Amino acid sequence: MPRSLPFPHPNLYTKGLVLISVNLIVISFLFSAYDVKLPVNETVEWAIYRVYKISYVKRTVDTFRSLVGLSKYIPRQELRNQQKPDKPLKLGVKLNTKGKSVYTPDQLALFDGSRESQPVYLAILGRVYDVEKGRKHYSAGGGYHFFAGKDATRAFVTGDFTPNGLTDDVKGLTDQELLSLLDWVNFYNKEYKLVGFVQGLFYDGNGKLTAYGKDVNERLENALEYKKKQVKETEAFPPCNSEWHKDTGGRVWCTNKSGGVKREWVGVPRKLFAAGSKSHRCACVKNFGNPLATPNEQGTRGDLDNPNLKEYENCSPVSNSCKLPAD
């Protein structure tokens, strides 16, 4: 067993580190406040980040800032990481294929984890990933072995691991299921190395998207756009809280947190109809100031005049709670 190396007592160096980190924080603050554009700025930020990651320094700096009434310090590098979430990964007509191999299904099957001399590969949406670092999960006996050595795209969202279910055909999948597949592609792209493509429904023998692949890519684009619209709609028209009792009927009401959307206003319940549809849901509608659904417009009634809204029967138009009949 190797001997442990002696380290100096923490008190011999932590005071110095704290002093250095505090000075670096002040310098970085001055650069930011006065918008100083110097090459050293990036170096200082990097130094702050590395020093601040030391637990003793972090505790000391946070305590110091708390004592003088400052908020908890968050290094800029972490802020940038928070502000730059992973973008959804598309199939990509312009995907860089340089240095990537194109496998036939039979060739890909050789990388199913049954051969110790070969790494483990799997494919999703025609993209082949090296999952060797997760061999225990993907090789024989592992919980995900059925994905190894093939493109079983459909099974990622259907959970059908029969021979017929382990297929790359995504025909008939809903937009939501396609978006779930995109989440899986993002996961594999982040955790594993993309090594190539499998010749089949999505890519041809030259690693170019097929007509089928382009069609799926277009569906993904449309689904992503629809998802963005849904998010914007939920922000403008948050769902109501609701309850239902068999004998007495139900109730819908609004708070500044209803629908899981925190906001500065409460709103009033309204029926929100989908365009060209008779179906509706309860939405909390802003009833003052400028509208949220049409931000370019100005007014004093919020979104109350939106044509897709309708008041609940036997409910005051200014009430934030409406009763629903039992039948």
Backbone hydrogen bonds in HBPLUS format (Angstrom, degrees):
<---DONOR---> <-ACCEPTOR-->    atom                        ^
c    i                          cat <-CA-CA->   ^        H-A-AA   ^      H-
h    n   atom  resd res      DA  || num        DHA   H-A  angle D-A-AA Bond
n    s   type  num  typ     dist DA aas  dist angle  dist       angle   num
A0012-LEU N   A0009-HIS O   2.85 MM   3  5.63 159.9  1.89 128.0 134.2     1
A0013-TYR N   A0010-PRO O   3.10 MM   3  5.83 157.9  2.15 119.6 125.0     2
A0014-THR N   A0010-PRO O   2.93 MM   4  5.78 165.6  1.96 173.3 177.5     3
A0017-LEU N   A0013-TYR O   3.06 MM   4  6.34 156.1  2.12 150.9 158.1     4
A0018-VAL N   A0014-THR O   2.86 MM   4  6.07 161.0  1.90 153.8 158.2     5
A0019-LEU N   A0015-LYS O   3.01 MM   4  6.22 163.1  2.04 147.5 152.0     6
A0020-ILE N   A0016-GLY O   2.91 MM   4  6.14 158.2  1.96 147.6 153.8     7
A0021-SER N   A0017-LEU O   2.81 MM   4  6.03 165.1  1.84 152.8 156.9     8
A0022-VAL N   A0018-VAL O   2.89 MM   4  6.07 162.5  1.93 154.8 159.0     9
A0023-ASN N   A0019-LEU O   3.09 MM   4  6.26 162.1  2.13 145.5 150.4    10
A0024-LEU N   A0020-ILE O   2.89 MM   4  6.15 155.4  1.95 150.8 158.3    11
A0025-ILE N   A0021-SER O   2.89 MM   4  6.11 154.1  1.96 147.8 154.6    12
A0026-VAL N   A0022-VAL O   3.04 MM   4  6.33 159.1  2.09 149.6 154.5    13
A0027-ILE N   A0023-ASN O   2.95 MM   4  6.20 162.7  1.98 151.0 155.6    14
A0028-SER N   A0024-LEU O   2.90 MM   4  6.07 166.7  1.91 152.9 156.4    15
A0029-PHE N   A0025-ILE O   2.90 MM   4  6.07 153.6  1.97 145.8 153.7    16
A0030-LEU N   A0026-VAL O   3.00 MM   4  6.29 156.4  2.05 150.3 155.7    17
A0031-PHE N   A0027-ILE O   2.99 MM   4  6.33 157.4  2.04 151.2 157.6    18
A0032-SER N   A0028-SER O   2.97 MM   4  6.22 157.7  2.02 149.4 155.2    19
A0033-ALA N   A0029-PHE O   2.78 MM   4  5.97 167.7  1.80 156.9 160.5    20
A0034-TYR N   A0030-LEU O   3.06 MM   4  6.04 162.4  2.09 148.2 151.7    21
A0036-VAL N   A0031-PHE O   2.93 MM   5  4.85 150.2  2.02 136.8 144.4    22
A0035-ASP N   A0032-SER O   3.28 MM   3  4.98 158.9  2.33  96.5 102.5    23
A0041-ASN N   A0038-LEU O   2.97 MM   3  5.48 152.9  2.05 113.8 121.9    24
A0043-THR N   A0040-VAL O   2.96 MM   3  4.96 111.5  2.44  95.6 112.9    25
A0044-VAL N   A0040-VAL O   2.76 MM   4  6.04 161.3  1.79 164.0 169.0    26
A0045-GLU N   A0041-ASN O   2.97 MM   4  6.22 164.1  2.00 151.8 156.0    27
A0046-TRP N   A0042-GLU O   2.97 MM   4  6.19 157.4  2.02 144.6 150.9    28
A0047-ALA N   A0043-THR O   2.86 MM   4  6.12 159.3  1.90 150.8 156.7    29
A0048-ILE N   A0044-VAL O   2.84 MM   4  6.09 163.1  1.87 156.8 161.0    30
A0049-TYR N   A0045-GLU O   2.99 MM   4  6.18 163.1  2.02 147.9 152.6    31
A0050-ARG N   A0046-TRP O   3.00 MM   4  6.29 160.1  2.04 152.5 157.0    32
A0051-VAL N   A0047-ALA O   2.94 MM   4  6.12 169.6  1.95 156.8 159.6    33
A0052-TYR N   A0048-ILE O   2.79 MM   4  5.79 164.0  1.82 154.4 159.9    34
A0053-LYS N   A0049-TYR O   3.21 MM   4  6.28 132.0  2.45 136.4 146.6    35
A0054-ILE N   A0051-VAL O   3.09 MM   3  5.74 162.7  2.12 117.0 122.3    36
A0058-LYS N   A0054-ILE O   2.88 MM   4  6.08 162.7  1.91 160.4 166.4    37
A0059-ARG N   A0055-SER O   2.97 MM   4  6.21 164.2  1.99 153.5 156.3    38
A0060-THR N   A0056-TYR O   3.05 MM   4  6.23 163.3  2.08 148.0 152.8    39
A0061-VAL N   A0057-VAL O   2.87 MM   4  6.01 170.8  1.87 160.1 162.3    40
A0062-ASP N   A0058-LYS O   2.96 MM   4  6.04 166.6  1.98 150.8 155.0    41
A0063-THR N   A0059-ARG O   2.97 MM   4  6.08 156.4  2.02 144.5 151.3    42
A0064-PHE N   A0060-THR O   2.92 MM   4  6.13 160.9  1.96 149.4 154.8    43
A0065-ARG N   A0061-VAL O   2.91 MM   4  6.15 164.7  1.93 155.1 158.7    44
A0066-SER N   A0062-ASP O   2.95 MM   4  6.09 152.4  2.03 143.5 151.4    45
A0067-LEU N   A0063-THR O   2.99 MM   4  6.23 153.1  2.06 149.5 156.2    46
A0068-VAL N   A0064-PHE O   3.22 MM   4  6.54 144.8  2.35 145.6 154.2    47
A0070-LEU N   A0065-ARG O   2.69 MM   5  4.84 156.4  1.74 158.5 151.7    48
A0069-GLY N   A0066-SER O   3.18 MM   3  5.07 161.2  2.21 101.4 106.1    49
A0078-GLU N   A0075-PRO O   3.04 MM   3  5.46 126.0  2.34 107.4 119.8    50
A0079-LEU N   A0075-PRO O   3.11 MM   4  6.49 153.9  2.18 147.6 155.7    51
A0080-ARG N   A0076-ARG O   2.79 MM   4  6.09 157.7  1.84 156.7 161.9    52
A0081-ASN N   A0077-GLN O   3.11 MM   4  6.34 148.7  2.21 136.6 145.0    53
A0082-GLN N   A0078-GLU O   2.95 MM   4  6.24 148.8  2.05 145.1 153.4    54
A0083-GLN N   A0079-LEU O   2.91 MM   4  6.14 144.8  2.04 145.9 156.1    55
A0084-LYS N   A0080-ARG O   3.06 MM   4  6.11 117.8  2.46 139.0 152.3    56
A0095-LEU N   A0092-GLY O   3.31 MM   3  4.97 158.3  2.36 102.6 101.9    57
A0100-LYS N   A0097-THR O   3.07 MM   3  5.31 160.1  2.11 131.3 129.9    58
A0101-SER N   A0195-VAL O   3.17 MM  94  6.51 162.4  2.20 147.4 142.6    59
A0197-PHE N   A0101-SER O   2.82 MM  96  6.37 149.3  1.91 154.3 164.5    60
A0103-TYR N   A0197-PHE O   2.74 MM  94  6.15 164.1  1.77 161.9 165.6    61
A0199-GLN N   A0103-TYR O   2.68 MM  96  5.91 166.3  1.70 164.5 168.7    62
A0107-GLN N   A0104-THR O   3.08 MM   3  5.14 117.0  2.49  99.0 114.2    63
A0108-LEU N   A0104-THR O   2.94 MM   4  6.22 162.6  1.97 160.1 165.1    64
A0109-ALA N   A0105-PRO O   3.04 MM   4  6.20 142.9  2.19 139.7 149.1    65
A0110-LEU N   A0107-GLN O   3.11 MM   3  5.54 152.4  2.19 108.3 116.2    66
A0111-PHE N   A0108-LEU O   3.00 MM   3  5.64 164.4  2.02 119.1 124.3    67
A0121-TYR N   A0111-PHE O   2.94 MM  10  5.33 168.7  1.95 145.2 146.7    68
A0118-GLN N   A0115-ARG O   3.08 MM   3  5.49 161.5  2.11 113.3 119.1    69
A0131-VAL N   A0120-VAL O   2.83 MM  11  5.53 146.8  1.94 151.3 161.1    70
A0149-GLY N   A0121-TYR O   2.73 MM  28  5.54 177.9  1.73 155.8 156.3    71
A0122-LEU N   A0129-TYR O   3.09 MM   7  5.56 147.7  2.20 146.1 155.9    72
A0129-TYR N   A0122-LEU O   2.79 MM   7  5.56 166.7  1.80 170.2 173.7    73
A0123-ALA N   A0150-LYS O   3.02 MM  27  5.84 151.7  2.10 149.9 141.4    74
A0124-ILE N   A0127-ARG O   2.98 MM   3  5.34 148.6  2.08 140.6 147.3    75
A0127-ARG N   A0124-ILE O   3.01 MM   3  5.34 166.8  2.02 117.1 119.0    76
A0198-VAL N   A0126-GLY O   3.03 MM  72  5.31 154.6  2.10 137.6 143.6    77
A0128-VAL N   A0196-GLY O   2.82 MM  68  5.05 173.1  1.83 134.3 133.7    78
A0195-VAL N   A0128-VAL O   2.89 MM  67  5.77 155.4  1.95 148.7 156.6    79
A0130-ASP N   A0193-LYS O   2.93 MM  63  5.48 161.6  1.96 158.4 163.2    80
A0134-GLY N   A0131-VAL O   2.88 MM   3  5.44 153.4  1.95 116.0 124.9    81
A0135-ARG N   A0132-GLU O   2.89 MM   3  4.84 143.7  2.03 123.2 118.0    82
A0137-HIS N   A0134-GLY O   2.82 MM   3  5.57 149.6  1.91 124.9 133.8    83
A0138-TYR N   A0134-GLY O   3.23 MM   4  6.46 146.8  2.35 143.0 152.3    84
A0138-TYR N   A0135-ARG O   3.02 MM   3  5.02 118.5  2.41  96.7 112.7    85
A0139-SER N   A0135-ARG O   2.71 MM   4  5.34 152.2  1.79 162.3 158.3    86
A0144-TYR N   A0137-HIS O   2.85 MM   7  5.54 158.7  1.89 156.9 158.0    87
A0142-GLY N   A0139-SER O   2.86 MM   3  5.48 160.0  1.90 145.0 148.4    88
A0145-HIS N   A0142-GLY O   3.38 MM   3  5.27 165.4  2.40 110.6 108.7    89
A0147-PHE N   A0144-TYR O   3.03 MM   3  5.78 164.4  2.06 121.2 126.0    90
A0148-ALA N   A0145-HIS O   3.01 MM   3  5.30 146.3  2.13 109.3 119.1    91
A0155-ALA N   A0152-ALA O   3.02 MM   3  5.69 127.7  2.30 119.1 131.1    92
A0156-PHE N   A0153-THR O   3.08 MM   3  5.65 151.0  2.17 115.1 123.2    93
A0154-ARG N   A0167-THR O   2.98 MM  13  5.80 155.7  2.04 161.8 169.6    94
A0157-VAL N   A0154-ARG O   3.19 MM   3  6.03 158.0  2.24 120.7 125.2    95
A0158-THR N   A0154-ARG O   3.13 MM   4  6.26 148.2  2.24 146.2 155.2    96
A0159-GLY N   A0155-ALA O   3.06 MM   4  5.01 156.0  2.12 122.4 127.9    97
A0165-GLY N   A0162-THR O   2.88 MM   3  4.99 123.5  2.21 101.1 117.1    98
A0166-LEU N   A0162-THR O   2.96 MM   4  6.19 139.5  2.13 159.3 171.0    99
A0167-THR N   A0165-GLY O   2.94 MM   2  5.54 133.4  2.16 104.8  90.9   100
A0173-LEU N   A0170-VAL O   3.15 MM   3  5.73 164.6  2.18 137.5 137.9   101
A0178-LEU N   A0174-THR O   2.97 MM   4  6.32 151.7  2.05 149.1 157.4   102
A0179-LEU N   A0175-ASP O   2.93 MM   4  6.23 151.1  2.02 146.7 154.5   103
A0180-SER N   A0176-GLN O   2.98 MM   4  6.29 143.5  2.12 139.4 149.6   104
A0181-LEU N   A0177-GLU O   3.00 MM   4  6.35 147.0  2.11 142.0 150.7   105
A0182-LEU N   A0178-LEU O   2.99 MM   4  6.35 148.4  2.10 142.9 151.7   106
A0183-ASP N   A0179-LEU O   3.01 MM   4  6.37 143.4  2.15 141.0 150.6   107
A0184-TRP N   A0180-SER O   3.10 MM   4  6.50 148.7  2.20 142.9 150.9   108
A0184-TRP N   A0181-LEU O   3.03 MM   3  5.02 115.4  2.47  92.8 108.5   109
A0185-VAL N   A0181-LEU O   2.92 MM   4  6.32 154.8  1.98 150.6 157.7   110
A0186-ASN N   A0182-LEU O   2.91 MM   4  6.17 158.0  1.96 147.3 153.2   111
A0187-PHE N   A0183-ASP O   2.95 MM   4  6.22 150.4  2.04 142.9 151.2   112
A0188-TYR N   A0184-TRP O   2.95 MM   4  6.29 166.3  1.96 158.1 159.6   113
A0189-ASN N   A0185-VAL O   2.83 MM   4  5.95 155.6  1.89 149.8 157.6   114
A0190-LYS N   A0186-ASN O   3.01 MM   4  6.13 141.1  2.17 140.0 149.3   115
A0190-LYS N   A0187-PHE O   3.15 MM   3  5.22 126.3  2.46  95.4 109.0   116
A0191-GLU N   A0187-PHE O   2.91 MM   4  6.10 159.7  1.95 155.2 160.9   117
A0192-TYR N   A0188-TYR O   2.84 MM   4  5.28 154.5  1.90 139.5 145.1   118
A0200-GLY N   A0203-TYR O   2.91 MM   3  5.70 167.7  1.93 162.3 164.1   119
A0210-THR N   A0202-PHE O   2.88 MM   8  5.45 159.6  1.92 134.8 136.4   120
A0204-ASP N   A0208-LYS O   2.85 MM   4  5.51 153.9  1.92 150.2 157.9   121
A0207-GLY N   A0204-ASP O   3.04 MM   3  5.38 165.7  2.07 117.3 119.4   122
A0214-LYS N   A0210-THR O   2.90 MM   4  6.19 157.0  1.95 151.5 157.4   123
A0215-ASP N   A0211-ALA O   2.98 MM   4  6.17 150.7  2.07 142.1 150.0   124
A0216-VAL N   A0212-TYR O   2.99 MM   4  6.32 158.1  2.04 152.0 157.3   125
A0217-ASN N   A0213-GLY O   2.88 MM   4  6.06 154.7  1.94 145.2 153.1   126
A0218-GLU N   A0214-LYS O   2.90 MM   4  6.13 151.5  1.98 144.5 151.6   127
A0219-ARG N   A0215-ASP O   2.98 MM   4  6.29 153.9  2.05 144.8 152.1   128
A0220-LEU N   A0216-VAL O   2.88 MM   4  6.17 152.7  1.96 148.7 156.3   129
A0221-GLU N   A0217-ASN O   2.97 MM   4  6.26 154.2  2.04 145.6 152.4   130
A0222-ASN N   A0218-GLU O   2.98 MM   4  6.27 161.3  2.02 150.6 155.0   131
A0223-ALA N   A0219-ARG O   2.85 MM   4  6.06 154.5  1.92 146.4 154.1   132
A0224-LEU N   A0220-LEU O   2.86 MM   4  6.07 156.5  1.91 150.3 156.3   133
A0225-GLU N   A0221-GLU O   2.98 MM   4  6.22 154.7  2.05 146.0 153.1   134
A0226-TYR N   A0222-ASN O   2.88 MM   4  6.12 154.8  1.94 146.1 153.2   135
A0227-LYS N   A0223-ALA O   2.89 MM   4  6.10 150.5  1.98 143.0 151.4   136
A0228-LYS N   A0224-LEU O   2.99 MM   4  6.27 152.7  2.06 145.0 151.7   137
A0229-LYS N   A0225-GLU O   3.06 MM   4  6.37 154.9  2.12 145.6 152.1   138
A0230-GLN N   A0226-TYR O   2.91 MM   4  6.21 150.7  2.00 146.0 154.4   139
A0231-VAL N   A0227-LYS O   2.96 MM   4  6.26 154.7  2.03 149.0 155.3   140
A0232-LYS N   A0228-LYS O   2.99 MM   4  6.29 161.7  2.03 150.2 154.9   141
A0233-GLU N   A0229-LYS O   2.82 MM   4  6.03 154.5  1.89 147.1 154.8   142
A0234-THR N   A0230-GLN O   2.88 MM   4  6.09 156.5  1.93 148.3 154.3   143
A0235-GLU N   A0231-VAL O   3.03 MM   4  6.30 146.4  2.14 144.2 153.3   144
A0236-ALA N   A0232-LYS O   3.03 MM   4  6.30 151.7  2.11 146.1 153.4   145
A0237-PHE N   A0233-GLU O   2.62 MM   4  5.67 157.2  1.67 153.7 161.5   146
A0284-CYS N   A0238-PRO O   2.72 MM  46  5.38 167.1  1.74 166.1 170.8   147
A0240-CYS N   A0282-CYS O   3.34 MM  42  5.58 145.8  2.47 121.2 121.2   148
A0241-ASN N   A0253-TRP O   2.90 MM  12  5.29 163.0  1.93 172.3 166.8   149
A0253-TRP N   A0241-ASN O   3.00 MM  12  5.29 155.7  2.06 136.5 142.7   150
A0243-GLU N   A0251-ARG O   2.98 MM   8  5.44 144.7  2.10 153.1 160.4   151
A0251-ARG N   A0243-GLU O   2.96 MM   8  5.44 150.8  2.04 147.0 148.8   152
A0245-HIS N   A0249-GLY O   2.75 MM   4  5.00 150.6  1.83 128.6 138.9   153
A0249-GLY N   A0245-HIS O   2.86 MM   4  5.00 139.9  2.02 143.7 145.9   154
A0250-GLY N   A0324-LEU O   3.12 MM  74  4.74 149.1  2.22 120.1 128.7   155
A0324-LEU N   A0250-GLY O   2.76 MM  74  4.74 166.9  1.78 128.8 126.9   156
A0252-VAL N   A0322-CYS O   2.90 MM  70  5.40 161.1  1.94 157.4 163.6   157
A0322-CYS N   A0252-VAL O   2.80 MM  70  5.40 164.7  1.83 163.8 169.2   158
A0254-CYS N   A0320-ASN O   2.89 MM  66  5.47 151.8  1.97 161.1 164.9   159
A0258-SER N   A0255-THR O   3.47 MM   3  5.10 166.5  2.49  96.5 100.3   160
A0263-ARG N   A0256-ASN O   3.02 MM   7  5.39 146.0  2.14 157.4 158.1   161
A0260-GLY N   A0257-LYS O   3.05 MM   3  5.51 136.1  2.24 141.2 140.7   162
A0261-VAL N   A0258-SER O   3.42 MM   3  6.06 172.2  2.42 113.7 115.9   163
A0268-VAL N   A0285-VAL O   3.01 MM  17  5.22 148.9  2.11 130.3 135.0   164
A0285-VAL N   A0268-VAL O   2.91 MM  17  5.22 166.2  1.93 136.8 140.7   165
A0270-ARG N   A0283-ALA O   2.95 MM  13  5.44 141.8  2.10 149.0 161.0   166
A0283-ALA N   A0270-ARG O   2.89 MM  13  5.44 166.4  1.91 160.3 164.9   167
A0271-LYS N   A0310-LYS O   2.78 MM  39  5.01 171.2  1.79 163.2 160.1   168
A0310-LYS N   A0271-LYS O   2.92 MM  39  5.01 136.7  2.11 137.0 148.0   169
A0272-LEU N   A0281-ARG O   2.79 MM   9  5.37 174.4  1.79 166.4 168.4   170
A0281-ARG N   A0272-LEU O   3.05 MM   9  5.37 148.3  2.15 135.6 143.3   171
A0273-PHE N   A0308-ASN O   2.87 MM  35  5.26 173.6  1.87 161.5 162.3   172
A0277-SER N   A0274-ALA O   2.98 MM   3  5.30 145.3  2.10 145.8 138.1   173
A0303-ASP N   A0286-LYS O   2.95 MM  17  5.70 154.7  2.01 145.9 149.9   174
A0302-GLY N   A0289-GLY O   2.80 MM  13  4.97 147.8  1.91 145.9 142.8   175
A0297-GLU N   A0294-THR O   3.00 MM   3  5.80 165.5  2.02 127.9 132.5   176
A0304-LEU N   A0301-ARG O   3.15 MM   3  5.89 167.9  2.16 146.3 146.8   177
A0306-ASN N   A0303-ASP O   3.05 MM   3  5.49 164.4  2.07 122.3 123.3   178
A0309-LEU N   A0306-ASN O   3.15 MM   3  5.77 159.5  2.19 126.5 127.2   179
A0319-SER N   A0316-SER O   3.08 MM   3  5.27 164.2  2.11 111.6 116.7   180
